[in-house]
Amino acid sequence: MVRRSLFTAAGLAAAAVLAVGLFAPALAQDLSANEKLYAELAKLPAKEREARLVAGAKKEGRLDMIHSLRRKLGRDHIAGFTKKYPFIEVKNSDMGSQDAAERLVAEETAGRHLTDLVSIGVPDATVLIEQNRIARYPTPAVKNVLAKYKGFVDPKNRWVPYYWSEYGISHNTKLVGAADAPKTWFDLCKPQYKGKFSFDPPTTRFLVGLYEMMGESKMKEWVECIGKNDPIIQRGHTARLKLMLRGDHAIQGGNYFYRGSQMAKKNPKVPFRAVYSAGVLGFAGSIVINRNAPHPHAAALFADYALTEASQKVLRKAWRGTVAMKHAYFPEDAKLVTYNYIDSKIVNKLHDLWGKNIGRKAKK
């Protein structure tokens, strides 16, 4: 998720890019040195291509990355890569997806080419895409993405999707029985749920998913009715889940399913149930390579590694959504709405819509 402040903070940089474009219209489409390298490698047979990447990575000997898979999960994920390529020293900064995007924008705006790649949610890449900060990286690794998740793949090769996260509705089964639980997103507008459901403060990735699922007019209608139904706004997905399970409120909108599902699997007494009938919003976590990456061969190897069996097993063990391996818990017949990113002008409109009708109401 990219904070709205990023669009403001990056405004001067975006204007500078636009100004340059006025004098050299083709500049934004020119390939960087790294992109030319990747285009050449894409022409090679698979084994020769990999050999070239490995040889180049051995010379580089290093990878500077920002991983938004936090703490132990991030460390475990990187460990699989260093086991496969022990000659690459990985320097990782552990931070959230929005912070990773902002960090790369700040570095590149200052002309400091420090980071090779970032692991971020695709909806958070809007500014990076619009400022042409991302290397186009065609790779045969995306063939590993399962058919039902092909919607996460970028035809322009600007990111490599390797896992996905969901936003959906869930409820406390002790407070709301199955028969009384909401079945659709618009059910949250019903008077019986007034003041009984929660959201995090607005995030770009969540708003974009609603927009893609509902369309502009329906989303406007939904946000307006939700605002009138007294939603609880609490920051932090995990904290909010725990509060719901303890009886603070009955229903959650726009939360991840993996932690609650994992808890309920380990202990059937945990009062958690996901509402799959409402439609689940799915966005990809991706590897995005800096078009000015100082270690382009090592960066490419990590992007390819992300879709290997070893990588996917780490994610599945943590109950994260795998794209090249069967999901740990998501039902095969559940409705999944896949989406990527949209224009920043629309993103700003969505935030304005939420702010006008819901704002940042805190629970009293």
C-alpha positions as CSV (number, residue, x, y, z in Angstrom):
1,M,0.0,0.0,0.0
2,V,1.4,3.4,-1.0
3,R,0.4,6.2,1.3
4,R,-1.3,9.1,-0.3
5,S,1.5,11.3,1.1
6,L,3.9,9.5,-1.4
7,F,2.0,11.0,-4.3
8,T,2.5,14.5,-2.8
9,A,6.1,13.9,-1.7
10,A,7.0,12.6,-5.1
11,G,5.2,15.3,-6.9
12,L,8.2,17.4,-7.8
13,A,10.1,14.3,-8.9
14,A,7.1,13.3,-11.1
15,A,7.0,16.8,-12.6
16,A,10.7,16.6,-13.4
17,V,10.2,13.3,-15.2
18,L,7.3,14.8,-17.1
19,A,9.4,17.9,-18.0
20,V,12.2,15.7,-19.4
21,G,9.6,13.8,-21.4
22,L,8.5,17.0,-23.1
23,F,12.0,17.5,-24.5
24,A,12.6,13.9,-25.3
25,P,9.3,12.1,-25.8
26,A,10.8,8.6,-26.3
27,L,12.9,8.8,-23.1
28,A,10.4,7.2,-20.8
29,Q,10.3,4.2,-23.2
30,D,14.0,3.8,-23.6
31,L,15.5,0.7,-22.0
32,S,18.0,1.0,-19.2
33,A,21.3,-0.9,-19.4
34,N,19.8,-3.6,-17.1
35,E,16.7,-3.9,-19.3
36,K,18.8,-4.3,-22.4
37,L,20.7,-7.1,-20.5
38,Y,17.4,-8.8,-19.7
39,A,16.1,-8.5,-23.2
40,E,19.3,-10.2,-24.5
41,L,19.1,-12.9,-22.0
42,A,15.5,-13.6,-22.9
43,K,16.6,-14.7,-26.3
44,L,18.8,-17.5,-25.0
45,P,17.9,-21.1,-24.3
46,A,16.9,-21.7,-20.7
47,K,20.1,-23.4,-19.6
48,E,22.4,-20.9,-21.3
49,R,20.4,-18.0,-19.9
50,E,20.7,-19.3,-16.3
51,A,24.4,-19.9,-16.8
52,R,24.9,-16.3,-17.8
53,L,22.9,-15.1,-14.8
54,V,24.9,-17.2,-12.4
55,A,28.2,-16.2,-13.9
56,G,27.3,-12.5,-13.7
57,A,26.0,-12.9,-10.1
58,K,29.3,-14.5,-9.1
59,K,31.1,-11.5,-10.2
60,E,28.7,-9.2,-8.5
61,G,28.7,-11.2,-5.3
62,R,25.9,-9.2,-3.7
63,L,22.2,-8.4,-3.6
64,D,20.7,-5.4,-1.9
65,M,17.0,-5.8,-1.4
66,I,14.0,-4.7,0.6
67,H,11.8,-7.6,1.6
68,S,8.2,-6.9,2.8
69,L,7.8,-10.5,4.1
70,R,8.7,-9.5,7.6
71,R,10.9,-11.0,10.3
72,K,11.2,-14.8,10.4
73,L,9.2,-15.4,7.2
74,G,11.4,-13.0,5.3
75,R,14.6,-14.5,6.7
76,D,13.4,-18.1,5.9
77,H,12.5,-17.0,2.4
78,I,16.0,-15.4,1.8
79,A,17.7,-18.5,3.4
80,G,16.4,-20.7,0.6
81,F,18.0,-18.3,-2.0
82,T,21.4,-18.1,-0.2
83,K,21.4,-21.9,0.1
84,K,21.0,-22.2,-3.7
85,Y,23.5,-19.4,-4.4
86,P,25.9,-19.2,-1.5
87,F,28.2,-16.9,-3.4
88,I,25.7,-14.1,-3.2
89,E,25.8,-12.0,-0.1
90,V,22.2,-10.7,0.6
91,K,21.8,-7.4,2.4
92,N,18.1,-7.0,3.3
93,S,16.1,-4.2,4.8
94,D,12.9,-5.5,6.5
95,M,10.0,-3.1,6.1
96,G,6.4,-2.9,4.9
97,S,5.4,-2.8,1.3
98,Q,4.5,0.9,1.2
99,D,7.7,1.9,2.9
100,A,9.7,-0.2,0.5
101,A,8.1,1.7,-2.5
102,E,8.7,5.0,-0.9
103,R,12.3,4.1,-0.1
104,L,13.1,3.2,-3.7
105,V,11.4,6.3,-5.0
106,A,13.5,8.5,-2.6
107,E,16.8,6.8,-3.5
108,E,16.2,7.0,-7.2
109,T,14.9,10.6,-7.1
110,A,18.2,11.5,-5.4
111,G,20.2,9.6,-8.0
112,R,21.4,7.0,-5.5
113,H,21.2,3.6,-7.1
114,L,21.4,1.5,-3.9
115,T,18.6,-1.1,-4.0
116,D,18.5,-3.9,-6.5
117,L,14.9,-5.1,-5.9
118,V,11.9,-4.7,-3.7
119,S,9.3,-7.3,-2.7
120,I,6.0,-5.4,-2.6
121,G,2.3,-5.7,-3.3
122,V,1.6,-4.8,-6.9
123,P,-1.0,-2.1,-6.0
124,D,1.8,-0.4,-4.1
125,A,3.9,-0.1,-7.3
126,T,1.7,2.7,-8.9
127,V,4.2,5.5,-8.4
128,L,7.2,3.3,-9.3
129,I,5.4,2.4,-12.6
130,E,4.4,5.9,-13.4
131,Q,7.9,7.3,-12.8
132,N,9.5,4.5,-14.8
133,R,11.5,3.1,-11.9
134,I,11.0,-0.5,-12.7
135,A,13.1,-2.8,-15.0
136,R,11.2,-4.8,-17.6
137,Y,12.3,-8.4,-16.8
138,P,11.0,-11.1,-19.2
139,T,11.5,-14.4,-17.5
140,P,10.4,-18.0,-18.3
141,A,9.9,-18.4,-14.5
142,V,6.3,-17.0,-14.8
143,K,5.3,-20.2,-16.6
144,N,5.2,-21.7,-13.2
145,V,2.3,-19.6,-12.2
146,L,-0.9,-21.7,-12.0
147,A,-3.7,-21.0,-14.5
148,K,-6.1,-19.5,-11.9
149,Y,-3.5,-16.9,-10.9
150,K,-2.4,-15.9,-14.4
151,G,-4.2,-12.6,-13.8
152,F,-1.4,-11.6,-11.5
153,V,1.2,-11.8,-14.3
154,D,2.2,-8.5,-16.0
155,P,2.2,-8.7,-19.9
156,K,4.8,-5.9,-19.8
157,N,7.1,-7.8,-17.5
158,R,7.4,-5.1,-14.8
159,W,7.0,-7.5,-11.9
160,V,7.2,-11.2,-11.0
161,P,4.3,-12.3,-8.9
162,Y,5.2,-15.0,-6.4
163,Y,2.5,-15.0,-3.7
164,W,-0.9,-13.4,-3.2
165,S,-2.8,-11.9,-0.3
166,E,-6.5,-11.7,0.2
167,Y,-8.9,-9.1,1.6
168,G,-12.3,-10.5,2.7
169,I,-15.0,-10.5,5.3
170,S,-14.8,-12.7,8.4
171,H,-16.8,-13.0,11.6
172,N,-16.7,-14.2,15.2
173,T,-18.9,-17.4,15.2
174,K,-19.8,-16.9,18.8
175,L,-21.3,-13.5,18.1
176,V,-22.7,-14.1,14.6
177,G,-24.0,-17.5,13.6
178,A,-23.6,-18.8,10.0
179,A,-27.2,-18.1,9.2
180,D,-27.0,-14.5,10.3
181,A,-23.5,-13.8,8.9
182,P,-23.1,-11.4,6.0
183,K,-23.0,-13.1,2.6
184,T,-22.0,-10.1,0.4
185,W,-20.1,-6.9,0.9
186,F,-23.3,-4.9,0.6
187,D,-24.7,-6.9,3.5
188,L,-22.5,-4.8,5.8
189,C,-24.9,-1.9,5.0
190,K,-27.7,-3.7,6.8
191,P,-29.0,-2.0,10.1
192,Q,-28.4,-5.3,12.0
193,Y,-24.7,-4.9,11.6
194,K,-24.5,-1.2,12.5
195,G,-21.4,-0.5,14.7
196,K,-20.5,-4.2,14.8
197,F,-17.9,-4.4,12.0
198,S,-14.4,-3.0,11.6
199,F,-11.9,-1.9,9.0
200,D,-8.3,-0.7,9.0
201,P,-7.7,2.9,8.0
202,P,-7.9,3.1,4.2
203,T,-5.2,1.4,2.2
204,T,-4.6,1.7,-1.5
205,R,-4.5,-2.0,-2.0
206,F,-7.9,-2.5,-0.4
207,L,-9.6,0.4,-2.2
208,V,-8.2,-0.7,-5.5
209,G,-9.6,-4.2,-5.0
210,L,-13.1,-2.9,-4.2
211,Y,-12.9,-0.7,-7.3
212,E,-12.0,-3.6,-9.5
213,M,-14.7,-5.8,-8.0
214,M,-17.6,-3.3,-7.9
215,G,-16.8,-0.6,-10.4
216,E,-16.9,3.1,-9.7
217,S,-20.6,3.7,-9.3
218,K,-21.3,0.6,-7.1
219,M,-18.2,1.3,-5.0
220,K,-19.4,4.9,-4.4
221,E,-22.8,3.5,-3.3
222,W,-21.1,0.9,-1.0
223,V,-18.8,3.4,0.7
224,E,-21.6,5.8,1.3
225,C,-23.8,3.2,2.9
226,I,-20.9,1.8,5.0
227,G,-20.2,5.3,6.3
228,K,-23.8,5.6,7.5
229,N,-23.5,2.2,9.3
230,D,-21.0,3.4,11.9
231,P,-18.0,1.2,11.1
232,I,-15.2,0.7,13.6
233,I,-11.8,1.9,12.4
234,Q,-8.9,0.1,14.1
235,R,-5.3,0.0,12.9
236,G,-3.5,-3.3,12.5
237,H,-4.8,-6.5,10.8
238,T,-3.5,-8.8,13.5
239,A,-4.5,-6.6,16.4
240,R,-8.0,-6.1,14.9
241,L,-8.4,-9.9,14.4
242,K,-7.5,-10.6,18.0
243,L,-10.0,-8.0,19.2
244,M,-12.7,-9.5,17.1
245,L,-12.0,-13.0,18.4
246,R,-12.1,-11.7,22.0
247,G,-15.6,-10.2,21.3
248,D,-14.7,-6.5,20.8
249,H,-16.8,-6.6,17.7
250,A,-18.5,-9.3,15.5
251,I,-17.4,-8.8,11.9
252,Q,-14.3,-7.7,10.0
253,G,-14.3,-6.2,6.5
254,G,-11.0,-6.0,4.5
255,N,-8.8,-8.4,6.6
256,Y,-6.5,-11.2,5.7
257,F,-7.7,-14.8,6.2
258,Y,-4.4,-16.6,6.7
259,R,-3.9,-15.9,10.4
260,G,-7.4,-16.6,11.5
261,S,-7.6,-19.7,9.3
262,Q,-4.4,-21.0,10.7
263,M,-5.5,-20.4,14.3
264,A,-8.9,-22.1,13.7
265,K,-7.0,-25.1,12.1
266,K,-4.8,-25.5,15.1
267,N,-7.7,-25.0,17.6
268,P,-11.3,-25.7,16.4
269,K,-12.6,-23.6,19.3
270,V,-11.2,-20.4,17.8
271,P,-14.4,-18.5,16.7
272,F,-13.2,-17.5,13.3
273,R,-14.9,-18.0,9.9
274,A,-14.1,-16.5,6.6
275,V,-17.0,-15.5,4.3
276,Y,-16.0,-16.8,0.9
277,S,-19.4,-16.2,-0.7
278,A,-18.9,-12.4,-0.7
279,G,-16.0,-12.5,-3.1
280,V,-12.4,-12.3,-2.0
281,L,-10.0,-9.6,-3.3
282,G,-6.7,-10.9,-4.3
283,F,-3.5,-8.9,-5.0
284,A,-0.1,-10.3,-5.8
285,G,3.1,-9.9,-3.8
286,S,5.8,-9.4,-6.4
287,I,9.5,-9.0,-7.0
288,V,10.2,-5.6,-8.6
289,I,13.7,-5.0,-10.0
290,N,15.1,-1.5,-10.0
291,R,15.8,-0.4,-13.6
292,N,19.1,0.9,-12.3
293,A,19.9,-2.1,-10.0
294,P,23.6,-2.2,-9.2
295,H,23.6,-6.0,-9.2
296,P,21.2,-6.9,-12.1
297,H,22.3,-10.6,-12.4
298,A,21.7,-11.4,-8.7
299,A,18.4,-9.5,-8.8
300,A,17.2,-11.6,-11.7
301,L,18.2,-14.8,-10.0
302,F,16.1,-13.8,-6.9
303,A,13.1,-13.0,-9.1
304,D,13.3,-16.4,-10.7
305,Y,13.9,-18.1,-7.3
306,A,10.7,-16.7,-6.0
307,L,8.7,-19.0,-8.2
308,T,10.7,-22.1,-7.5
309,E,9.3,-25.0,-5.4
310,A,11.7,-24.2,-2.5
311,S,10.4,-20.6,-2.3
312,Q,6.7,-21.6,-2.6
313,K,7.1,-24.2,0.1
314,V,8.3,-21.6,2.6
315,L,5.3,-19.5,1.8
316,R,2.8,-22.4,2.0
317,K,4.2,-23.4,5.4
318,A,3.4,-19.9,6.6
319,W,-0.1,-20.2,5.1
320,R,0.6,-17.4,2.6
321,G,-1.0,-17.6,-0.8
322,T,1.2,-19.5,-3.3
323,V,0.9,-18.9,-7.0
324,A,2.9,-21.8,-8.3
325,M,1.7,-24.4,-5.8
326,K,-1.7,-25.4,-4.4
327,H,-3.0,-23.0,-1.8
328,A,-2.8,-24.1,1.9
329,Y,-6.4,-23.3,2.7
330,F,-8.2,-21.2,0.1
331,P,-11.2,-23.2,-1.3
332,E,-10.9,-24.2,-5.0
333,D,-14.5,-23.0,-5.7
334,A,-14.3,-19.7,-3.9
335,K,-14.7,-16.5,-5.9
336,L,-11.4,-14.7,-6.3
337,V,-11.1,-11.2,-7.8
338,T,-7.6,-10.7,-8.9
339,Y,-6.2,-7.2,-9.5
340,N,-3.0,-5.3,-9.9
341,Y,-2.7,-1.5,-10.0
342,I,-4.5,1.5,-11.3
343,D,-3.7,5.1,-12.2
344,S,-2.8,7.3,-9.3
345,K,-5.6,9.8,-10.2
346,I,-8.2,7.1,-9.6
347,V,-6.4,6.0,-6.4
348,N,-6.6,9.6,-5.1
349,K,-10.3,9.7,-5.9
350,L,-10.9,6.4,-4.0
351,H,-9.1,7.8,-1.0
352,D,-11.1,11.0,-1.2
353,L,-14.3,8.9,-1.4
354,W,-13.4,7.0,1.7
355,G,-12.3,10.0,3.6
356,K,-15.5,11.9,2.8
357,N,-17.8,9.1,4.0
358,I,-15.8,7.2,6.6
359,G,-12.7,9.1,7.4
360,R,-10.6,7.9,10.2
361,K,-13.3,7.3,12.8
362,A,-11.7,5.7,15.8
363,K,-13.5,3.3,18.1
364,K,-14.7,5.1,21.3
